[in-house]
Amino acid sequence: MAVMTTRFVSAAELMSRVLGFPGYEFAVIPHPISSAGDHALRAAAGAALQQARRLLLAG
């Protein structure tokens, strides 16, 4: 389970293809996080958690 910021989605998709996992899905949160305040970080964590549940429980 990977979490990526929006800025790095294309790089993550490329790496997943290169490593033999085309279509690998990951959670995506807003960029940047380094300058985000507590409220924005909590919102991003909540969004990542919801996406992680969907990805991990899909089947």
N, CA, C and O atoms as CSV, one atom per row, in Angstrom:
chain,resi,resn,atom,element,x,y,z
A,1,MET,N,N,0.854,-1.159,0.000
A,1,MET,CA,C,0.000,0.000,0.000
A,1,MET,C,C,0.897,1.217,0.000
A,1,MET,O,O,1.711,1.409,0.903
A,2,ALA,N,N,0.739,2.028,-1.013
A,2,ALA,CA,C,1.546,3.241,-1.146
A,2,ALA,C,C,0.644,4.469,-1.110
A,2,ALA,O,O,-0.516,4.421,-1.518
A,3,VAL,N,N,1.198,5.562,-0.615
A,3,VAL,CA,C,0.510,6.853,-0.602
A,3,VAL,C,C,1.396,7.831,-1.370
A,3,VAL,O,O,2.592,7.943,-1.101
A,4,MET,N,N,0.801,8.528,-2.319
A,4,MET,CA,C,1.537,9.438,-3.180
A,4,MET,C,C,0.853,10.794,-3.169
A,4,MET,O,O,-0.372,10.876,-3.086
A,5,THR,N,N,1.645,11.863,-3.254
A,5,THR,CA,C,1.024,13.174,-3.423
A,5,THR,C,C,0.753,13.389,-4.909
A,5,THR,O,O,1.364,12.748,-5.763
A,6,THR,N,N,-0.166,14.293,-5.200
A,6,THR,CA,C,-0.591,14.518,-6.578
A,6,THR,C,C,0.580,14.845,-7.509
A,6,THR,O,O,0.561,14.479,-8.684
A,7,ARG,N,N,1.560,15.509,-7.001
A,7,ARG,CA,C,2.708,15.894,-7.831
A,7,ARG,C,C,3.495,14.690,-8.335
A,7,ARG,O,O,4.132,14.772,-9.385
A,8,PHE,N,N,3.465,13.591,-7.621
A,8,PHE,CA,C,4.295,12.440,-7.959
A,8,PHE,C,C,3.518,11.253,-8.539
A,8,PHE,O,O,4.066,10.159,-8.673
A,9,VAL,N,N,2.265,11.462,-8.876
A,9,VAL,CA,C,1.445,10.373,-9.416
A,9,VAL,C,C,2.032,9.821,-10.712
A,9,VAL,O,O,2.158,8.606,-10.865
A,10,SER,N,N,2.390,10.694,-11.636
A,10,SER,CA,C,2.912,10.198,-12.922
A,10,SER,C,C,4.218,9.427,-12.730
A,10,SER,O,O,4.439,8.417,-13.398
A,11,ALA,N,N,5.075,9.883,-11.837
A,11,ALA,CA,C,6.323,9.161,-11.563
A,11,ALA,C,C,6.034,7.800,-10.928
A,11,ALA,O,O,6.686,6.810,-11.259
A,12,ALA,N,N,5.071,7.748,-10.028
A,12,ALA,CA,C,4.708,6.482,-9.380
A,12,ALA,C,C,4.107,5.512,-10.388
A,12,ALA,O,O,4.388,4.315,-10.336
A,13,GLU,N,N,3.280,6.015,-11.304
A,13,GLU,CA,C,2.712,5.152,-12.336
A,13,GLU,C,C,3.803,4.603,-13.250
A,13,GLU,O,O,3.774,3.427,-13.612
A,14,LEU,N,N,4.754,5.438,-13.619
A,14,LEU,CA,C,5.869,4.993,-14.446
A,14,LEU,C,C,6.687,3.918,-13.726
A,14,LEU,O,O,7.019,2.890,-14.316
A,15,MET,N,N,7.004,4.153,-12.473
A,15,MET,CA,C,7.779,3.177,-11.707
A,15,MET,C,C,7.040,1.854,-11.560
A,15,MET,O,O,7.654,0.789,-11.632
A,16,SER,N,N,5.732,1.911,-11.356
A,16,SER,CA,C,4.981,0.663,-11.215
A,16,SER,C,C,5.018,-0.128,-12.518
A,16,SER,O,O,5.110,-1.355,-12.490
A,17,ARG,N,N,4.948,0.559,-13.663
A,17,ARG,CA,C,5.053,-0.146,-14.954
A,17,ARG,C,C,6.440,-0.733,-15.140
A,17,ARG,O,O,6.575,-1.888,-15.544
A,18,VAL,N,N,7.477,0.053,-14.847
A,18,VAL,CA,C,8.863,-0.401,-15.009
A,18,VAL,C,C,9.143,-1.621,-14.123
A,18,VAL,O,O,9.885,-2.523,-14.512
A,19,LEU,N,N,8.546,-1.638,-12.937
A,19,LEU,CA,C,8.773,-2.745,-12.003
A,19,LEU,C,C,7.844,-3.929,-12.247
A,19,LEU,O,O,7.857,-4.899,-11.489
A,20,GLY,N,N,7.039,-3.850,-13.304
A,20,GLY,CA,C,6.205,-4.981,-13.666
A,20,GLY,C,C,4.833,-5.022,-13.037
A,20,GLY,O,O,4.197,-6.075,-13.004
A,21,PHE,N,N,4.364,-3.885,-12.535
A,21,PHE,CA,C,3.049,-3.809,-11.913
A,21,PHE,C,C,2.199,-2.711,-12.564
A,21,PHE,O,O,1.794,-1.759,-11.896
A,22,PRO,N,N,1.930,-2.845,-13.865
A,22,PRO,CA,C,1.105,-1.813,-14.514
A,22,PRO,C,C,-0.282,-1.767,-13.882
A,22,PRO,O,O,-0.864,-2.799,-13.549
A,23,GLY,N,N,-0.786,-0.577,-13.728
A,23,GLY,CA,C,-2.105,-0.424,-13.131
A,23,GLY,C,C,-2.124,-0.513,-11.616
A,23,GLY,O,O,-3.196,-0.540,-11.012
A,24,TYR,N,N,-0.934,-0.560,-10.982
A,24,TYR,CA,C,-0.874,-0.597,-9.517
A,24,TYR,C,C,-1.575,0.641,-8.966
A,24,TYR,O,O,-1.291,1.761,-9.391
A,25,GLU,N,N,-2.463,0.443,-8.050
A,25,GLU,CA,C,-3.208,1.565,-7.475
A,25,GLU,C,C,-2.619,1.965,-6.130
A,25,GLU,O,O,-2.125,1.120,-5.383
A,26,PHE,N,N,-2.673,3.228,-5.834
A,26,PHE,CA,C,-2.175,3.754,-4.571
A,26,PHE,C,C,-3.059,4.909,-4.138
A,26,PHE,O,O,-3.805,5.472,-4.938
A,27,ALA,N,N,-2.966,5.247,-2.883
A,27,ALA,CA,C,-3.721,6.388,-2.369
A,27,ALA,C,C,-3.045,7.674,-2.832
A,27,ALA,O,O,-1.819,7.750,-2.914
A,28,VAL,N,N,-3.853,8.672,-3.130
A,28,VAL,CA,C,-3.326,9.962,-3.598
A,28,VAL,C,C,-3.846,11.067,-2.683
A,28,VAL,O,O,-5.045,11.176,-2.426
A,29,ILE,N,N,-2.914,11.878,-2.201
A,29,ILE,CA,C,-3.258,13.007,-1.345
A,29,ILE,C,C,-2.731,14.301,-1.972
A,29,ILE,O,O,-1.855,14.256,-2.836
A,30,PRO,N,N,-3.256,15.446,-1.547
A,30,PRO,CA,C,-2.808,16.724,-2.125
A,30,PRO,C,C,-1.334,17.005,-1.863
A,30,PRO,O,O,-0.763,16.559,-0.868
A,31,HIS,N,N,-0.744,17.744,-2.770
A,31,HIS,CA,C,0.649,18.181,-2.651
A,31,HIS,C,C,0.626,19.689,-2.451
A,31,HIS,O,O,-0.232,20.353,-3.034
A,32,PRO,N,N,1.492,20.243,-1.685
A,32,PRO,CA,C,2.529,19.631,-0.855
A,32,PRO,C,C,2.013,19.297,0.546
A,32,PRO,O,O,0.982,19.806,0.984
A,33,ILE,N,N,2.741,18.448,1.220
A,33,ILE,CA,C,2.377,18.167,2.614
A,33,ILE,C,C,3.385,18.782,3.589
A,33,ILE,O,O,3.088,18.951,4.771
A,34,SER,N,N,4.578,19.115,3.086
A,34,SER,CA,C,5.608,19.650,3.985
A,34,SER,C,C,5.220,20.995,4.593
A,34,SER,O,O,5.658,21.329,5.694
A,35,SER,N,N,4.406,21.762,3.885
A,35,SER,CA,C,4.004,23.073,4.401
A,35,SER,C,C,2.555,23.087,4.875
A,35,SER,O,O,2.023,24.141,5.224
A,36,ALA,N,N,1.921,21.924,4.888
A,36,ALA,CA,C,0.515,21.844,5.302
A,36,ALA,C,C,0.389,21.984,6.813
A,36,ALA,O,O,1.247,21.523,7.567
A,37,GLY,N,N,-0.667,22.611,7.234
A,37,GLY,CA,C,-0.943,22.742,8.660
A,37,GLY,C,C,-1.627,21.492,9.195
A,37,GLY,O,O,-1.902,20.550,8.453
A,38,ASP,N,N,-1.895,21.502,10.489
A,38,ASP,CA,C,-2.514,20.343,11.141
A,38,ASP,C,C,-3.840,19.943,10.498
A,38,ASP,O,O,-4.090,18.759,10.268
A,39,HIS,N,N,-4.683,20.925,10.210
A,39,HIS,CA,C,-5.991,20.628,9.622
A,39,HIS,C,C,-5.841,19.942,8.263
A,39,HIS,O,O,-6.512,18.945,7.995
A,40,ALA,N,N,-4.973,20.468,7.412
A,40,ALA,CA,C,-4.757,19.894,6.080
A,40,ALA,C,C,-4.146,18.497,6.176
A,40,ALA,O,O,-4.506,17.604,5.408
A,41,LEU,N,N,-3.225,18.310,7.118
A,41,LEU,CA,C,-2.611,16.987,7.288
A,41,LEU,C,C,-3.628,15.963,7.776
A,41,LEU,O,O,-3.627,14.818,7.324
A,42,ARG,N,N,-4.483,16.366,8.685
A,42,ARG,CA,C,-5.527,15.447,9.166
A,42,ARG,C,C,-6.489,15.085,8.037
A,42,ARG,O,O,-6.907,13.934,7.916
A,43,ALA,N,N,-6.832,16.060,7.224
A,43,ALA,CA,C,-7.726,15.799,6.087
A,43,ALA,C,C,-7.060,14.857,5.091
A,43,ALA,O,O,-7.708,13.946,4.574
A,44,ALA,N,N,-5.784,15.063,4.817
A,44,ALA,CA,C,-5.056,14.193,3.890
A,44,ALA,C,C,-4.950,12.782,4.451
A,44,ALA,O,O,-5.101,11.807,3.714
A,45,ALA,N,N,-4.693,12.668,5.736
A,45,ALA,CA,C,-4.608,11.347,6.373
A,45,ALA,C,C,-5.956,10.630,6.303
A,45,ALA,O,O,-6.009,9.428,6.041
A,46,GLY,N,N,-7.037,11.360,6.536
A,46,GLY,CA,C,-8.370,10.769,6.437
A,46,GLY,C,C,-8.672,10.291,5.027
A,46,GLY,O,O,-9.237,9.214,4.836
A,47,ALA,N,N,-8.294,11.096,4.040
A,47,ALA,CA,C,-8.505,10.717,2.636
A,47,ALA,C,C,-7.672,9.485,2.283
A,47,ALA,O,O,-8.153,8.575,1.608
A,48,ALA,N,N,-6.431,9.463,2.740
A,48,ALA,CA,C,-5.562,8.310,2.469
A,48,ALA,C,C,-6.119,7.053,3.127
A,48,ALA,O,O,-6.074,5.972,2.540
A,49,LEU,N,N,-6.632,7.187,4.317
A,49,LEU,CA,C,-7.210,6.041,5.019
A,49,LEU,C,C,-8.420,5.487,4.274
A,49,LEU,O,O,-8.553,4.271,4.136
A,50,GLN,N,N,-9.288,6.343,3.800
A,50,GLN,CA,C,-10.455,5.888,3.035
A,50,GLN,C,C,-10.023,5.170,1.757
A,50,GLN,O,O,-10.573,4.126,1.408
A,51,GLN,N,N,-9.049,5.730,1.072
A,51,GLN,CA,C,-8.554,5.095,-0.147
A,51,GLN,C,C,-7.875,3.772,0.163
A,51,GLN,O,O,-8.040,2.802,-0.576
A,52,ALA,N,N,-7.113,3.722,1.251
A,52,ALA,CA,C,-6.429,2.490,1.645
A,52,ALA,C,C,-7.434,1.387,1.948
A,52,ALA,O,O,-7.235,0.239,1.550
A,53,ARG,N,N,-8.490,1.721,2.634
A,53,ARG,CA,C,-9.527,0.717,2.922
A,53,ARG,C,C,-10.091,0.145,1.625
A,53,ARG,O,O,-10.238,-1.068,1.479
A,54,ARG,N,N,-10.405,1.038,0.685
A,54,ARG,CA,C,-10.944,0.589,-0.595
A,54,ARG,C,C,-9.951,-0.313,-1.329
A,54,ARG,O,O,-10.323,-1.368,-1.841
A,55,LEU,N,N,-8.692,0.108,-1.375
A,55,LEU,CA,C,-7.667,-0.657,-2.095
A,55,LEU,C,C,-7.367,-1.997,-1.430
A,55,LEU,O,O,-7.234,-3.018,-2.106
A,56,LEU,N,N,-7.262,-1.986,-0.120
A,56,LEU,CA,C,-6.879,-3.203,0.597
A,56,LEU,C,C,-8.013,-4.215,0.723
A,56,LEU,O,O,-7.770,-5.416,0.833
A,57,LEU,N,N,-9.240,-3.730,0.707
A,57,LEU,CA,C,-10.377,-4.633,0.880
A,57,LEU,C,C,-11.038,-5.014,-0.439
A,57,LEU,O,O,-11.983,-5.802,-0.454
A,58,ALA,N,N,-10.549,-4.460,-1.546
A,58,ALA,CA,C,-11.093,-4.812,-2.864
A,58,ALA,C,C,-10.706,-6.247,-3.187
A,58,ALA,O,O,-9.634,-6.721,-2.811
A,59,GLY,N,N,-11.559,-6.893,-3.854
A,59,GLY,CA,C,-11.151,-8.241,-4.201
A,59,GLY,C,C,-12.217,-9.016,-4.779
A,59,GLY,O,O,-12.018,-10.181,-5.123
